[in-house]
Amino acid sequence: MSTLSAAPAPVSFFEALKFWFKLGCISFGGPAGQIAIMHRELVEEKRWISDQRFLHALNYCMLLPGPEAQQLATYIGWLMHRTWGGIAAGALFVLPSLVLLIGLSWVYVAFGGVPWVAAVLYGIKPAVAALVLQAVHRIGSKTLKKPRTAPVLWAVAATSFIAVAVLNVPFPLVVLGAALLGWLGQRWWPDQFSGGSGHGGGKATTAHAPAWIDDETPTPPHARFRKSHLARLLVVGVLLWLLPMAVLVAWQGWDGTLAQMGWFFTKAALLTFGGAYAVLPYVYQGAVEHFGWLNAAQMMDGLALGETTPGPLIMVVAYVGFLGGWAKQVLGPDALFLGAALAATIVTWFTFLPSFLFILAGGPLVESTHGNLQLTAPLTAITAAVVGVIASLVLFFIAHIAIRTGATGSFGTQIDVLALGLAALVALALIRYKVGVVPVIAASALAGWLASLVGWI
């Protein structure tokens, strides 16, 4: 019992820094897995923060656009060690993934045509389709409830699916339409738009060992709301966006690739309600169909690479930036790698800058309430729409892997039975048997390699 009576000693900034770097290197498994890792390490083992304070921060992050796990790390880092603590926690959650993706993207463009690399990617693509299907199941099961109890939300999801998959409606319009319907729906069908919690790191308990930042720990001075502090943060945030954008525009013009990447991914960062899978259709519409930074097959391969690296899945935007910078030769034909790496870095900067501002500016407001935040009706409707949007992404991926490249059948094409069967097996493993992401990706890569040995590809 003695271990339950004493709170941990205050944590130094350097000690926290080591943990945030470790977290950035081991944060596999998507947002649910990443939040579970943080809960186990920070709440249960290290006891740096109590369960109640952890879930309080998580509920706020779930309300925001952007990667909630990265924002949660930023929030806790800020609560522990002021602004620089939040910046360090959020940045180290992303940097290992950025470095890995720049390296993997270079390997892809330089050696993607090597047979064994192509075979591994062939095996991973069906797994990616299954992972997106799992996202539909996970988000849908939490948001849509049963059709009889939430017919309006099901209608929102179905309409969003048709809007994106059939009518090619831009993703921002789908989000705005869903938000408007949610605002109206809270008056007409309040029971259907009551919302719920998102990913859970764990359940609150009535008795627990004391934590450094415990349930009753007073809000530290730096985390108290001050209008002057909020104003300074907003000014700094605008400058951190405006100055790099001004440099890019002055250097290559507004229509230059790097400036357009910065503007496009700023908009994408504000639309990621529901996680990375929700914004991928928007990224696909812009990066593939509008700007031509990469093609559909390369987008699929990028998701495969993104699933194999730690960090938030939205980091796939770094791969998109790398391939776009390489294809557009942003620094000229003699500096392809440097130009592509610069593009990946710029894309990452503009994608994650809003997340830091949301936490550093909104954190003091959240700490001042200590109430239980819940999803508002517009956000509930947006999440329902996200289910339909992600379902359209599943359809796209399945259609992409269903045709066997280079093979012909009775009607000019041949169905790729192996790829579809592998996608079905991975979906079963993920949804029914709760197998982790890393094992299924590794098994799928092995299956692709074996398929090449027997001459299937």
TAURWO-V308661 format. One record per pair of residues at least 12 apart in sequence whose C-alpha atoms are under 6 Angstrom apart, sorted by the first residue. I is the first residue (numbers start at 1). J is the second residue. If there is no record, write none. Layout:
[[I;J] [I;J]]
//
This chain:
[[4;209] [7;210] [7;211] [7;212] [8;212] [20;89] [20;92] [21;92] [24;92] [24;93] [25;310] [26;310] [27;310] [27;311] [28;310] [29;437] [31;69] [32;199] [35;69] [35;201] [36;201] [39;201] [47;211] [48;211] [48;212] [49;211] [49;212] [49;213] [49;214] [50;211] [50;214] [51;204] [59;373] [65;270] [65;271] [65;272] [65;273] [66;272] [70;90] [73;89] [73;90] [74;86] [74;89] [74;90] [75;359] [77;89] [94;311] [97;310] [97;311] [119;448] [119;449] [119;452] [120;445] [120;448] [120;449] [122;448] [123;444] [123;445] [123;447] [123;448] [124;304] [124;444] [124;445] [126;419] [126;423] [127;423] [127;426] [128;304] [129;397] [130;423] [130;426] [130;427] [133;394] [136;387] [140;387] [150;192] [153;384] [156;385] [157;384] [157;385] [157;387] [157;388] [158;388] [160;385] [160;388] [160;389] [161;388] [161;389] [161;392] [165;392] [171;282] [175;382] [178;381] [178;382] [179;378] [179;382] [182;377] [182;378] [182;381] [183;377] [183;378] [186;377] [193;377] [195;375] [195;380] [223;364] [224;364] [225;364] [225;365] [230;361] [262;347] [262;350] [265;351] [266;350] [266;351] [269;351] [274;383] [276;313] [276;314] [278;386] [278;390] [293;324] [318;344] [318;348] [321;343] [321;344] [321;347] [322;340] [322;341] [322;343] [322;344] [325;339] [325;340] [325;343] [326;340] [402;415] [402;416] [403;415] [403;416] [404;416]]
//
